[in-house]
Amino acid sequence: MRFQELLNDYLTQLGCTARELSAVSGISAPVISRYRSGSHSPDLAQCRKLSAGIAALAAERGRKEITQESVESAFREALTFREGFDKERFRHNLNELLDAFSIGNMELARYLSYDASYLSRIRSGQRTPRDAAAFALSVGRFLVRRCQSDGEREQLAALIGASLPADAGNEEYARSVAQYLCAGSPPESGGNMDRFLQKMDKFDLEEYIRVIHFDKMKAPTSPIQLPTARFYTGLQELMEAQLDFLKATVLSRSASPVTMYSDLPMTEMSKDTQFPKKWMFGMAMMLKRGLHLNMIHNVDRPFHEMMLGLESFIPMYMTGQISPYYLSGMQTSAFRHMLWVSGAAALQGDCIAGHIGDGRMYLTNRKSDVAHYQEWAGQLLKRACPLMEIYGLDKKEAFDRFLQADSTEIGPRRSLLSSLPIYPSAMVWQSGF
């Protein structure tokens, strides 16, 4: 039974009107009317209010068998497992969730006891699960099992648009995921990648420079009073530690290159509206000082964090002062690390995965400490692989050589065309098909 049919059935059983339900549930009568017509579906928070309202009306009429729990359970099943769901929306939402948490086909297939190639066809839209409702619920249970920390649970709830209480259980999360897969609307822009590409299409470097006043920035020269060494603990102090490192580096006289590596999660820190702005300003000031930055990226980040980082870094890459690297192979999943080193300071820290709020960082400007961490940074760079080759005006000849070498290199090539070229069409025509 569809949700609107179930809601209307309850109202008929209890002999009450939408206005009466509105009065006890706190949901406006027009909204209830839209629910009854099927033009809108409630989220979990609204579903709870409706269930509580129907249970209150049932108690007034002596219908003890209609409890809030039974109504809410029936509503959730109707919302989650409704017939005729949008297959394309299902595929889109499934990919969004799996990409956000960097979940591969093999990992999910093992949990679901599916063939990985069949799962791949589901994700590409070539196949649809025989029992989409059961499949969606199994995916939800897998994600709940995978997302153990409070931060990951918050991220999951945000992605599926669910208003879940702090004490929500695993099954409640799983059913919310299933409801999102079967009934949730995809983002209007088409997802993280589409939003990112749209921003890149519209990006204007000159406008970006004017907006952040990069062309008018002046690197400060005033000395900064930082302790010789200090430990930082907790999320707020971890953000403070990064800003203090940037200050110490910008205000020093050292022209040594800066090496930065971090696989600490970005989601929690990006929630602070001021921190990303201050962080970007500090990075811009380093580049304004003419310092070269060796940035070792963590390419194992969740997809949404990768997009968040790229949107920030691509404009800075255009300065030509950043050499990007990455570490090949999967890194440890138990710990998260950070190592930033300049000629004036070093920042080293770590945390247990999923518990950044309990992380700890050590910032030092002692010469012996800085030399020690510079050695670490050098060893890390030796293990790192170039992420991409960046060609500036000073490398025009190298870029021309690259193009010439590529044009003569022997290897398979392919062209992606919007329609068949003339010659296969002619062959088909000649063959009589």
Secondary structure, DSSP 8 states (H G I E B T S, - for coil): --HHHHHHHHHHHHT--HHHHHHHH---HHHHHHHHHTS----HHHHHHHHHHHHHHHHHTT-TT--HHHHHHHHHHHHHS-SS--HHHHHHHHHHHHHHTT--HHHHHHHHT--HHHHHHHHHTS---TTHHHHHHHHHHHHHHH--SHHHHHHHHHHHT----TT--HHHHHHHHHHHHHH----TT-SHHHHHHHHHHH--HHHHHHHTTGGG-----S-----SEEEEESHHHHHHHHHHHHHHHHTS-----EEEEE-S-SHHHHTSSSHHHHHHHHHHHHHHTT--EEEEE-TTS-HHHHHHHHHHHHHHHTTT-EEEEE--S---SSEEEEEEE-SS-EEEEEEETT-GGG-EEEEE--HHHHHHHHHHHHHHHHH-EES-----GGGHHHHHHHHHHHHH---------SS--HHHHHHHHHHT-
